[in-house]
């Protein structure tokens, strides 16, 4: 890596399927359900959203629905409680799902004197936790509003998604006096394009089909850390998604059986 001015250079990493295999929110939701943050009805609604995603792909409307549901579920919960949950999930699940190749790349940037930032739609408290555990500089994440240590159920600003990622990177560059033309960005989906177009060295990691095609068209390098090569690109995400849907369906069915037996 060319590093003419290390202190002015940064590397920006998406989290899900770039650093961590699968969706970190899935594991957080599972742990939250086990601790009775929400009930079976809420879980079923998320299952419907998941099914729509698998059938029709991502849409702004869907993102807004997920955001509103997630915010309503943590409303009234303490920041300390959610952060503790995140620490447990990281130590028991997420730490085991980090791509070794991505971790090496992140550590190479740190060794070169670069700032390393995670840019994720995950709540900033959870993203910052992951950043600390990896030794990164910090996190740009979605910021849920909280007052007196408790979540209100509203956001401060927008969801850290799509165009918001690119805007956040550019605003950080102004504050930190970063040279974006000499900086790097890594992501796995078209959602990360605004962030990747903001820097001089974009590089998809484990890209889905659409990002892979875009990278090939514009001549970007591609990193594949999933271990099965480009022929299976995206299979891990689809498998994880269907596994998540199956897990949700199983929980719902068990809950319904318990209710029927109770009657």
Beta strands, then each sheet from edge to edge (+ up, - down):
strand 1: 10-13
strand 2: 115-123
strand 3: 138-142
strand 4: 144-147
strand 5: 150-155
strand 6: 184-187
strand 7: 201-205
strand 8: 222-223
sheet 1: 3+ 2+ 1+ 6+ 7+ 8+
sheet 2: 4+ 5-
end
